[in-house]
Each structure stands twice: as structure tokens, then as C-alpha cells.
């Protein structure tokens, strides 16, 4: 069950591991998962968070590409002021509206 008041979700600099969670409440506007041990890919479902101003999955062990869903949702990304996926093992090209 989602918490409708959870606007900030910060887990910075811990030792969480496994896949990046993908089921956040749509009211989440600050998602900070930096500096953990998350692995696997960035879930495309995270591109559907409509109010995200801060999105940080940097300094983890993520692989694959940044999902095209992030580029396809230009309207959502207009709200995003910070998008950080640095210090991972990502490959490919940036989605069109992201760069």
C-alpha cells in the first residue's frame, strides 16, 4: 500500500543491494538512491513518476541502458531538475529528450 504523503524517498549512502525498487507513489518528487549497491537495470516504470524534481541513482552497480521511457516522457522530465546516474556501468545512448 502506498503512502500518499511520501514525497521524499532518500536512501543515500547505505548498503542496499538487489534491483532498484520500481513501485513508488506517484507523488514522490525526490528519489535519492545514490551510493548503495543496487544492481540490474533502471526500471522504466520510474519514468512515470510525474512530479520528480530530483532523481539520483548514481554510484551504484547498475547496468544496461537508461530506458527510452525517460526520453519518451518529455512532459514528465520538464519537472526534473536533477537526473544523476553517474558512477554506474551503464551503456548505450541517452534517450532523445533526456540529453
C-alpha positions, 0 to 999 in steps of 0.5 A: 500500500502506498503512502500518499504523503511520501514525497521524499524517498532518500536512501543515500549512502547505505548498503542496499543491494538487489534491483532498484525498487520500481513501485513508488507513489506517484507523488514522490518528487525526490528519489535519492538512491545514490551510493548503495549497491543496487544492481540490474537495470533502471526500471522504466516504470520510474519514468512515470513518476510525474512530479520528480524534481530530483532523481539520483541513482548514481554510484551504484552497480547498475547496468544496461541502458537508461530506458527510452521511457525517460526520453519518451516522457518529455512532459514528465522530465520538464519537472526534473531538475536533477537526473544523476546516474553517474558512477554506474556501468551503464551503456548505450545512448541517452534517450532523445529528450533526456540529453 
